[in-house]
Amino acid sequence: MGEVMIGLEEYRRNLTYCLQCGLCLGECPVFRSSRLASLTSRGRMRILYALVEGELTVTGRLSEILDQCLMCEACSSLCPSGMPVAQIMAVARHLIKTREGLPFTKKITLWALSDLERAGKLAQLADPFCSLATDRVSDGLIPKGLFKKFMPLHQLPKFGEQSFLERYGGIHRPGQKPVKRVGYFVGCMTNLCYQSTGKAVLQHLLDGGYEVVIPRDQQCCGLPAFTYGDLEEARKKARENLQIFRAAKVDMVVADCASCANMWKENVGMVLAKDKPEEILPVMEVMGFLARENSLPKKLSQTGGLKVAYHAPCHTRREEISRQALRQVLYYNEGAQYIAMETETKCCGGGGSFGLLHPELLKGIQREKIEEIQEKKPDILITTCPSCRMYLTSGVRGAGLSTQICHPLELV
């Protein structure tokens, strides 16, 4: 525990930078749902400072308070002191993990994601049971409360019979001389669940003249391990992926998942602090990359005049080019009727497994967004985060709505 406390000690100065001004309160999705001061960045920073100073010890309640942070970075985007809240929370959770270990559900999650080939096989085995659970909940034969208490499998999307990496791993060349050689980082959910996203991204990159390398042995980005406080596993995944994509000799890496891209850009440098910085490859979320390359789709041909709204994932807060790319596609696209939403940038409440482990907080965080979807009735809601897609799909279906949720490139 002493070594971990030293890790937290490195952030002592950051902890003192918190002015307790409360600017972050209005944007904290957990506080907006719970109205508990302890579940804000301000509250957590005070608690962690007291922990570093020896005024508090680790208790079950303290662990719970730290666990109920989405690490969405809404607070950091507003903080006048520039507090790196997500990184501080990761180190604090590392302290708890070192002292008490991880809960069973988190251990299973990291074990499954430690090998994507194994994860794919497990997903194929689990899919019939998830489908059966969905049917029985719909029939009323299994009470919804049972799945709210124990990880609600009925919220999970269907898994593919074969993973995306199994089907499409390799080198894909365009019909003309390549303009760039890009590595495509396929997130876990695209690989296992939303393979239509992966196919759309691959096809659009090829149509744009890019040579696309999809290493079959790429691993999870490490974000689940990072958010759980398992910094050793996050570091391991970062090193593995960097070695794999550097060996592929790509000019840069693109990801269809905003959260994966954010992990590469914002947190890999932290977990690889002792490694050479030049080893870190340039990574962009694919819509931001296409905007920079002037390769955004000119028309969403699959919309047919339908009403389309946009949900901005929390992890695009520092990727304004990605947000502007989505708005540009919607504003100036003849094939879509853009429906602006006041809750466009509000958190969906998912946060990876957060929504599965804290279903009541998820419901409260989602309420405002689901109500606006009910009011404005978009036919399609686009987003660049598969986790957001899963939770918002669950939310709109729970409200009896037919809004379809997908990645924007699936509409091209």
One Martini backbone bead per residue (centre of mass of N, CA, C, O) as a GRO file, in nm:
protein
  412
    1MET     BB    1   0.054   0.064  -0.016
    2GLY     BB    2   0.290   0.266  -0.007
    3GLU     BB    3   0.339   0.292  -0.316
    4VAL     BB    4   0.058   0.405  -0.379
    5MET     BB    5   0.074   0.655  -0.200
    6ILE     BB    6   0.298   0.776  -0.363
    7GLY     BB    7   0.127   0.807  -0.615
    8LEU     BB    8  -0.073   1.006  -0.475
    9GLU     BB    9   0.139   1.214  -0.383
   10GLU     BB   10   0.194   1.327  -0.673
   11TYR     BB   11  -0.112   1.474  -0.637
   12ARG     BB   12  -0.112   1.679  -0.404
   13ARG     BB   13  -0.103   1.946  -0.558
   14ASN     BB   14  -0.365   1.899  -0.714
   15LEU     BB   15  -0.548   1.881  -0.463
   16THR     BB   16  -0.485   2.186  -0.381
   17TYR     BB   17  -0.611   2.318  -0.649
   18CYS     BB   18  -0.876   2.288  -0.532
   19LEU     BB   19  -1.113   2.558  -0.478
   20GLN     BB   20  -1.412   2.487  -0.410
   21CYS     BB   21  -1.616   2.637  -0.629
   22GLY     BB   22  -1.835   2.446  -0.803
   23LEU     BB   23  -1.834   2.444  -1.124
   24CYS     BB   24  -1.878   2.121  -1.159
   25LEU     BB   25  -2.162   2.043  -1.054
   26GLY     BB   26  -2.359   2.093  -1.306
   27GLU     BB   27  -2.183   1.861  -1.486
   28CYS     BB   28  -2.230   1.631  -1.291
   29PRO     BB   29  -2.403   1.344  -1.335
   30VAL     BB   30  -2.408   1.223  -1.048
   31PHE     BB   31  -2.507   1.476  -0.898
   32ARG     BB   32  -2.766   1.525  -1.067
   33SER     BB   33  -2.884   1.250  -0.958
   34SER     BB   34  -2.808   1.247  -0.631
   35ARG     BB   35  -2.723   1.518  -0.460
   36LEU     BB   36  -2.426   1.444  -0.363
   37ALA     BB   37  -2.138   1.591  -0.250
   38SER     BB   38  -1.950   1.333  -0.243
   39LEU     BB   39  -2.030   1.297  -0.573
   40THR     BB   40  -1.785   1.491  -0.633
   41SER     BB   41  -1.495   1.631  -0.702
   42ARG     BB   42  -1.477   1.806  -0.455
   43GLY     BB   43  -1.533   1.578  -0.252
   44ARG     BB   44  -1.308   1.380  -0.344
   45MET     BB   45  -1.063   1.568  -0.304
   46ARG     BB   46  -1.098   1.599   0.001
   47ILE     BB   47  -1.077   1.301   0.070
   48LEU     BB   48  -0.793   1.249  -0.058
   49TYR     BB   49  -0.640   1.455   0.108
   50ALA     BB   50  -0.705   1.322   0.381
   51LEU     BB   51  -0.565   1.057   0.309
   52VAL     BB   52  -0.278   1.168   0.262
   53GLU     BB   53  -0.276   1.310   0.561
   54GLY     BB   54  -0.416   1.083   0.762
   55GLU     BB   55  -0.736   1.150   0.831
   56LEU     BB   56  -0.791   0.890   0.662
   57THR     BB   57  -0.938   0.579   0.581
   58VAL     BB   58  -1.006   0.291   0.436
   59THR     BB   59  -1.338   0.229   0.327
   60GLY     BB   60  -1.628   0.127   0.204
   61ARG     BB   61  -1.741   0.414   0.149
   62LEU     BB   62  -1.497   0.525   0.001
   63SER     BB   63  -1.500   0.320  -0.228
   64GLU     BB   64  -1.785   0.396  -0.329
   65ILE     BB   65  -1.727   0.691  -0.402
   66LEU     BB   66  -1.504   0.624  -0.613
   67ASP     BB   67  -1.686   0.426  -0.790
   68GLN     BB   68  -1.905   0.681  -0.848
   69CYS     BB   69  -1.723   0.749  -1.102
   70LEU     BB   70  -1.715   0.804  -1.453
   71MET     BB   71  -1.473   0.958  -1.585
   72CYS     BB   72  -1.578   1.200  -1.799
   73GLU     BB   73  -1.446   1.506  -1.754
   74ALA     BB   74  -1.638   1.747  -1.694
   75CYS     BB   75  -1.477   1.888  -1.470
   76SER     BB   76  -1.205   1.940  -1.620
   77SER     BB   77  -1.332   2.128  -1.848
   78LEU     BB   78  -1.399   2.359  -1.605
   79CYS     BB   79  -1.140   2.378  -1.454
   80PRO     BB   80  -0.927   2.637  -1.354
   81SER     BB   81  -0.688   2.418  -1.258
   82GLY     BB   82  -0.675   2.149  -1.426
   83MET     BB   83  -0.783   1.884  -1.318
   84PRO     BB   84  -0.682   1.533  -1.324
   85VAL     BB   85  -0.925   1.340  -1.234
   86ALA     BB   86  -0.899   1.064  -1.375
   87GLN     BB   87  -0.606   1.007  -1.276
   88ILE     BB   88  -0.661   1.030  -0.975
   89MET     BB   89  -0.877   0.805  -0.966
   90ALA     BB   90  -0.697   0.576  -1.066
   91VAL     BB   91  -0.499   0.587  -0.828
   92ALA     BB   92  -0.706   0.550  -0.602
   93ARG     BB   93  -0.809   0.274  -0.705
   94HIS     BB   94  -0.537   0.139  -0.680
   95LEU     BB   95  -0.530   0.146  -0.377
   96ILE     BB   96  -0.780  -0.031  -0.333
   97LYS     BB   97  -0.689  -0.274  -0.500
   98THR     BB   98  -0.431  -0.335  -0.330
   99ARG     BB   99  -0.592  -0.377  -0.059
  100GLU     BB  100  -0.881  -0.543  -0.173
  101GLY     BB  101  -0.930  -0.568  -0.451
  102LEU     BB  102  -1.145  -0.692  -0.684
  103PRO     BB  103  -1.430  -0.738  -0.789
  104PHE     BB  104  -1.566  -0.996  -0.952
  105THR     BB  105  -1.681  -0.847  -1.204
  106LYS     BB  106  -1.407  -0.707  -1.275
  107LYS     BB  107  -1.234  -0.955  -1.305
  108ILE     BB  108  -1.395  -1.083  -1.536
  109THR     BB  109  -1.368  -0.853  -1.736
  110LEU     BB  110  -1.053  -0.851  -1.753
  111TRP     BB  111  -1.020  -1.144  -1.831
  112ALA     BB  112  -1.179  -1.131  -2.098
  113LEU     BB  113  -1.002  -0.870  -2.214
  114SER     BB  114  -0.705  -0.997  -2.215
  115ASP     BB  115  -0.842  -1.166  -2.466
  116LEU     BB  116  -1.002  -1.127  -2.765
  117GLU     BB  117  -1.038  -1.416  -2.854
  118ARG     BB  118  -1.170  -1.512  -2.595
  119ALA     BB  119  -1.397  -1.303  -2.590
  120GLY     BB  120  -1.533  -1.404  -2.847
  121LYS     BB  121  -1.602  -1.690  -2.744
  122LEU     BB  122  -1.765  -1.600  -2.497
  123ALA     BB  123  -1.976  -1.440  -2.653
  124GLN     BB  124  -2.088  -1.681  -2.814
  125LEU     BB  125  -2.178  -1.838  -2.557
  126ALA     BB  126  -2.360  -1.599  -2.428
  127ASP     BB  127  -2.579  -1.515  -2.635
  128PRO     BB  128  -2.814  -1.718  -2.582
  129PHE     BB  129  -2.857  -1.622  -2.284
  130CYS     BB  130  -2.918  -1.325  -2.345
  131SER     BB  131  -3.158  -1.378  -2.531
  132LEU     BB  132  -3.325  -1.535  -2.325
  133ALA     BB  133  -3.340  -1.310  -2.116
  134THR     BB  134  -3.483  -1.107  -2.294
  135ASP     BB  135  -3.737  -1.277  -2.345
  136ARG     BB  136  -3.820  -1.324  -2.044
  137VAL     BB  137  -3.850  -1.028  -1.969
  138SER     BB  138  -4.060  -0.960  -2.188
  139ASP     BB  139  -4.263  -1.192  -2.073
  140GLY     BB  140  -4.232  -1.183  -1.741
  141LEU     BB  141  -4.056  -1.439  -1.624
  142ILE     BB  142  -3.840  -1.216  -1.557
  143PRO     BB  143  -3.740  -0.999  -1.337
  144LYS     BB  144  -3.590  -0.697  -1.366
  145GLY     BB  145  -3.466  -0.676  -1.076
  146LEU     BB  146  -3.264  -0.908  -1.103
  147PHE     BB  147  -3.084  -0.747  -1.325
  148LYS     BB  148  -3.027  -0.500  -1.140
  149LYS     BB  149  -2.865  -0.654  -0.923
  150PHE     BB  150  -2.765  -0.828  -1.155
  151MET     BB  151  -2.612  -0.811  -1.420
  152PRO     BB  152  -2.781  -0.677  -1.702
  153LEU     BB  153  -2.799  -0.875  -1.978
  154HIS     BB  154  -3.048  -0.740  -2.131
  155GLN     BB  155  -2.857  -0.486  -2.229
  156LEU     BB  156  -2.709  -0.646  -2.421
  157PRO     BB  157  -2.586  -0.705  -2.707
  158LYS     BB  158  -2.534  -0.877  -2.975
  159PHE     BB  159  -2.336  -1.133  -3.080
  160GLY     BB  160  -2.120  -1.249  -3.290
  161GLU     BB  161  -2.016  -1.539  -3.449
  162GLN     BB  162  -1.783  -1.340  -3.534
  163SER     BB  163  -1.526  -1.159  -3.521
  164PHE     BB  164  -1.391  -0.891  -3.672
  165LEU     BB  165  -1.093  -0.987  -3.665
  166GLU     BB  166  -1.145  -1.261  -3.800
  167ARG     BB  167  -1.263  -1.137  -4.069
  168TYR     BB  168  -1.065  -0.845  -4.106
  169GLY     BB  169  -0.794  -0.920  -4.052
  170GLY     BB  170  -0.541  -0.710  -4.194
  171ILE     BB  171  -0.479  -0.607  -4.529
  172HIS     BB  172  -0.615  -0.311  -4.692
  173ARG     BB  173  -0.664  -0.215  -5.029
  174PRO     BB  174  -0.700   0.008  -5.252
  175GLY     BB  175  -0.759   0.090  -5.594
  176GLN     BB  176  -0.532   0.288  -5.528
  177LYS     BB  177  -0.303   0.485  -5.436
  178PRO     BB  178  -0.204   0.542  -5.134
  179VAL     BB  179  -0.221   0.814  -4.904
  180LYS     BB  180  -0.226   0.608  -4.656
  181ARG     BB  181  -0.118   0.432  -4.354
  182VAL     BB  182  -0.356   0.278  -4.149
  183GLY     BB  183  -0.460   0.207  -3.831
  184TYR     BB  184  -0.713  -0.010  -3.694
  185PHE     BB  185  -0.883   0.038  -3.400
  186VAL     BB  186  -1.066  -0.218  -3.244
  187GLY     BB  187  -1.294  -0.230  -3.039
  188CYS     BB  188  -1.458  -0.448  -2.843
  189MET     BB  189  -1.755  -0.385  -2.944
  190THR     BB  190  -1.700  -0.400  -3.244
  191ASN     BB  191  -1.579  -0.685  -3.245
  192LEU     BB  192  -1.845  -0.827  -3.094
  193CYS     BB  193  -2.115  -0.639  -3.186
  194TYR     BB  194  -2.050  -0.371  -3.395
  195GLN     BB  195  -1.967  -0.465  -3.705
  196SER     BB  196  -2.100  -0.247  -3.884
  197THR     BB  197  -1.900  -0.030  -3.806
  198GLY     BB  198  -1.638  -0.159  -3.909
  199LYS     BB  199  -1.727  -0.185  -4.207
  200ALA     BB  200  -1.778   0.120  -4.254
  201VAL     BB  201  -1.497   0.222  -4.188
  202LEU     BB  202  -1.336   0.054  -4.386
  203GLN     BB  203  -1.482   0.147  -4.647
  204HIS     BB  204  -1.427   0.454  -4.619
  205LEU     BB  205  -1.120   0.436  -4.620
  206LEU     BB  206  -1.094   0.299  -4.895
  207ASP     BB  207  -1.251   0.518  -5.059
  208GLY     BB  208  -1.020   0.738  -4.961
  209GLY     BB  209  -0.726   0.577  -5.010
  210TYR     BB  210  -0.667   0.379  -4.773
  211GLU     BB  211  -0.452   0.192  -4.600
  212VAL     BB  212  -0.556  -0.094  -4.401
  213VAL     BB  213  -0.463  -0.192  -4.072
  214ILE     BB  214  -0.564  -0.508  -3.900
  215PRO     BB  215  -0.468  -0.636  -3.625
  216ARG     BB  216  -0.541  -0.941  -3.477
  217ASP     BB  217  -0.358  -0.887  -3.194
  218GLN     BB  218  -0.511  -0.683  -3.076
  219GLN     BB  219  -0.611  -0.495  -2.792
  220CYS     BB  220  -0.724  -0.364  -2.546
  221CYS     BB  221  -0.686  -0.031  -2.446
  222GLY     BB  222  -0.734  -0.024  -2.102
  223LEU     BB  223  -0.977   0.131  -1.975
  224PRO     BB  224  -1.099  -0.063  -1.770
  225ALA     BB  225  -0.841  -0.086  -1.599
  226PHE     BB  226  -0.808   0.214  -1.541
  227THR     BB  227  -1.091   0.258  -1.397
  228TYR     BB  228  -1.027   0.022  -1.178
  229GLY     BB  229  -0.699   0.053  -1.104
  230ASP     BB  230  -0.534  -0.136  -1.315
  231LEU     BB  231  -0.232  -0.027  -1.410
  232GLU     BB  232  -0.082  -0.278  -1.503
  233GLU     BB  233  -0.284  -0.364  -1.726
  234ALA     BB  234  -0.284  -0.096  -1.880
  235ARG     BB  235   0.018  -0.104  -1.945
  236LYS     BB  236   0.021  -0.370  -2.098
  237LYS     BB  237  -0.175  -0.286  -2.327
  238ALA     BB  238  -0.018  -0.043  -2.430
  239ARG     BB  239   0.238  -0.195  -2.512
  240GLU     BB  240   0.116  -0.400  -2.704
  241ASN     BB  241  -0.017  -0.200  -2.906
  242LEU     BB  242   0.235  -0.042  -2.982
  243GLN     BB  243   0.393  -0.282  -3.096
  244ILE     BB  244   0.187  -0.370  -3.311
  245PHE     BB  245   0.163  -0.089  -3.470
  246ARG     BB  246   0.463  -0.045  -3.521
  247ALA     BB  247   0.505  -0.311  -3.683
  248ALA     BB  248   0.295  -0.206  -3.912
  249LYS     BB  249   0.382   0.074  -4.024
  250VAL     BB  250   0.214   0.326  -3.948
  251ASP     BB  251   0.121   0.658  -3.952
  252MET     BB  252  -0.153   0.585  -3.799
  253VAL     BB  253  -0.435   0.589  -3.570
  254VAL     BB  254  -0.769   0.461  -3.573
  255ALA     BB  255  -1.093   0.514  -3.409
  256ASP     BB  256  -1.440   0.451  -3.351
  257CYS     BB  257  -1.379   0.508  -3.045
  258ALA     BB  258  -1.366   0.765  -2.826
  259SER     BB  259  -1.253   0.615  -2.574
  260CYS     BB  260  -1.009   0.481  -2.701
  261ALA     BB  261  -0.876   0.739  -2.806
  262ASN     BB  262  -0.851   0.874  -2.526
  263MET     BB  263  -0.671   0.665  -2.398
  264TRP     BB  264  -0.432   0.702  -2.590
  265LYS     BB  265  -0.398   1.021  -2.552
  266GLU     BB  266  -0.436   1.074  -2.220
  267ASN     BB  267  -0.327   0.785  -2.057
  268VAL     BB  268  -0.078   0.641  -2.176
  269GLY     BB  269   0.136   0.843  -2.075
  270MET     BB  270   0.094   0.766  -1.777
  271VAL     BB  271   0.135   0.446  -1.782
  272LEU     BB  272   0.418   0.528  -1.963
  273ALA     BB  273   0.617   0.725  -1.806
  274LYS     BB  274   0.899   0.543  -1.838
  275ASP     BB  275   0.877   0.575  -2.127
  276LYS     BB  276   0.910   0.661  -2.443
  277PRO     BB  277   0.736   0.910  -2.605
  278GLU     BB  278   0.798   0.818  -2.910
  279GLU     BB  279   0.619   0.547  -2.887
  280ILE     BB  280   0.375   0.722  -2.930
  281LEU     BB  281   0.109   0.720  -3.123
  282PRO     BB  282  -0.094   0.857  -3.341
  283VAL     BB  283  -0.439   0.937  -3.243
  284MET     BB  284  -0.779   0.902  -3.384
  285GLU     BB  285  -1.080   0.972  -3.435
  286VAL     BB  286  -1.228   0.912  -3.732
  287MET     BB  287  -1.388   1.180  -3.776
  288GLY     BB  288  -1.149   1.367  -3.719
  289PHE     BB  289  -0.968   1.255  -3.938
  290LEU     BB  290  -1.157   1.314  -4.182
  291ALA     BB  291  -1.164   1.618  -4.136
  292ARG     BB  292  -0.858   1.670  -4.164
  293GLU     BB  293  -0.864   1.515  -4.463
  294ASN     BB  294  -1.124   1.584  -4.623
  295SER     BB  295  -1.326   1.288  -4.583
  296LEU     BB  296  -1.606   1.341  -4.551
  297PRO     BB  297  -1.915   1.275  -4.590
  298LYS     BB  298  -2.157   1.405  -4.823
  299LYS     BB  299  -2.370   1.162  -4.763
  300LEU     BB  300  -2.666   1.024  -4.604
  301SER     BB  301  -2.818   0.777  -4.776
  302GLN     BB  302  -2.980   0.620  -4.524
  303THR     BB  303  -3.201   0.847  -4.432
  304GLY     BB  304  -3.429   0.970  -4.619
  305GLY     BB  305  -3.514   1.236  -4.434
  306LEU     BB  306  -3.456   1.177  -4.161
  307LYS     BB  307  -3.430   1.218  -3.823
  308VAL     BB  308  -3.122   1.355  -3.682
  309ALA     BB  309  -2.921   1.292  -3.405
  310TYR     BB  310  -2.677   1.384  -3.138
  311HIS     BB  311  -2.423   1.213  -2.946
  312ALA     BB  312  -2.178   1.323  -2.721
  313PRO     BB  313  -1.917   1.201  -2.602
  314CYS     BB  314  -1.723   1.261  -2.335
  315HIS     BB  315  -1.443   1.177  -2.497
  316THR     BB  316  -1.480   1.462  -2.687
  317ARG     BB  317  -1.399   1.720  -2.526
  318ARG     BB  318  -1.088   1.725  -2.664
  319GLU     BB  319  -1.246   1.672  -2.962
  320GLU     BB  320  -1.363   1.910  -3.148
  321ILE     BB  321  -1.326   1.794  -3.434
  322SER     BB  322  -1.533   1.566  -3.395
  323ARG     BB  323  -1.783   1.734  -3.334
  324GLN     BB  324  -1.773   1.912  -3.588
  325ALA     BB  325  -1.794   1.681  -3.788
  326LEU     BB  326  -2.081   1.592  -3.713
  327ARG     BB  327  -2.219   1.865  -3.761
  328GLN     BB  328  -2.136   1.897  -4.053
  329VAL     BB  329  -2.280   1.647  -4.162
  330LEU     BB  330  -2.567   1.744  -4.066
  331TYR     BB  331  -2.599   2.036  -4.171
  332TYR     BB  332  -2.475   1.965  -4.490
  333ASN     BB  333  -2.687   1.729  -4.533
  334GLU     BB  334  -2.924   1.618  -4.758
  335GLY     BB  335  -3.004   1.329  -4.606
  336ALA     BB  336  -3.062   1.517  -4.342
  337GLN     BB  337  -3.252   1.593  -4.042
  338TYR     BB  338  -3.155   1.805  -3.809
  339ILE     BB  339  -3.167   1.750  -3.448
  340ALA     BB  340  -3.146   1.953  -3.196
  341MET     BB  341  -2.995   1.907  -2.867
  342GLU     BB  342  -2.958   1.999  -2.537
  343THR     BB  343  -2.832   1.692  -2.463
  344GLU     BB  344  -2.588   1.627  -2.651
  345THR     BB  345  -2.348   1.657  -2.404
  346LYS     BB  346  -2.475   1.451  -2.228
  347CYS     BB  347  -2.455   1.199  -2.036
  348CYS     BB  348  -2.553   0.850  -2.047
  349GLY     BB  349  -2.427   0.670  -1.784
  350GLY     BB  350  -2.231   0.434  -1.854
  351GLY     BB  351  -1.914   0.392  -1.838
  352GLY     BB  352  -1.923   0.112  -1.940
  353SER     BB  353  -1.987  -0.066  -1.642
  354PHE     BB  354  -2.137   0.141  -1.466
  355GLY     BB  355  -2.439   0.091  -1.551
  356LEU     BB  356  -2.440  -0.210  -1.453
  357LEU     BB  357  -2.349  -0.140  -1.144
  358HIS     BB  358  -2.544   0.150  -1.162
  359PRO     BB  359  -2.864   0.163  -1.250
  360GLU     BB  360  -2.984   0.408  -1.093
  361LEU     BB  361  -2.789   0.621  -1.192
  362LEU     BB  362  -2.837   0.579  -1.488
  363LYS     BB  363  -3.136   0.660  -1.491
  364GLY     BB  364  -3.093   0.952  -1.386
  365ILE     BB  365  -2.893   1.049  -1.608
  366GLN     BB  366  -3.088   0.979  -1.861
  367ARG     BB  367  -3.363   1.122  -1.834
  368GLU     BB  368  -3.331   1.390  -1.995
  369LYS     BB  369  -3.260   1.260  -2.268
  370ILE     BB  370  -3.508   1.075  -2.302
  371GLU     BB  371  -3.718   1.304  -2.291
  372GLU     BB  372  -3.614   1.448  -2.550
  373ILE     BB  373  -3.659   1.212  -2.739
  374GLN     BB  374  -3.963   1.198  -2.690
  375GLU     BB  375  -4.021   1.489  -2.795
  376LYS     BB  376  -3.846   1.487  -3.088
  377LYS     BB  377  -3.829   1.217  -3.243
  378PRO     BB  378  -3.592   1.068  -3.354
  379ASP     BB  379  -3.492   0.820  -3.574
  380ILE     BB  380  -3.184   0.904  -3.528
  381LEU     BB  381  -2.884   0.825  -3.334
  382ILE     BB  382  -2.564   0.952  -3.319
  383THR     BB  383  -2.243   0.787  -3.241
  384THR     BB  384  -1.882   0.727  -3.119
  385CYS     BB  385  -1.997   0.518  -2.887
  386PRO     BB  386  -2.072   0.198  -2.801
  387SER     BB  387  -2.158   0.239  -2.507
  388CYS     BB  388  -2.367   0.455  -2.561
  389ARG     BB  389  -2.534   0.284  -2.750
  390MET     BB  390  -2.621   0.069  -2.549
  391TYR     BB  391  -2.756   0.255  -2.330
  392LEU     BB  392  -2.950   0.412  -2.520
  393THR     BB  393  -3.100   0.171  -2.626
  394SER     BB  394  -3.206   0.084  -2.352
  395GLY     BB  395  -3.354   0.353  -2.289
  396VAL     BB  396  -3.548   0.369  -2.538
  397ARG     BB  397  -3.677   0.091  -2.498
  398GLY     BB  398  -3.782   0.144  -2.207
  399ALA     BB  399  -3.964   0.395  -2.339
  400GLY     BB  400  -4.086   0.289  -2.622
  401LEU     BB  401  -3.878   0.348  -2.849
  402SER     BB  402  -3.752   0.362  -3.209
  403THR     BB  403  -3.482   0.468  -3.194
  404GLN     BB  404  -3.189   0.469  -3.370
  405ILE     BB  405  -2.848   0.350  -3.304
  406CYS     BB  406  -2.538   0.486  -3.447
  407HIS     BB  407  -2.294   0.518  -3.661
  408PRO     BB  408  -2.242   0.749  -3.906
  409LEU     BB  409  -2.106   0.550  -4.126
  410GLU     BB  410  -2.372   0.368  -4.151
  411LEU     BB  411  -2.520   0.609  -4.341
  412VAL     BB  412  -2.348   0.606  -4.621
   0.00000   0.00000   0.00000
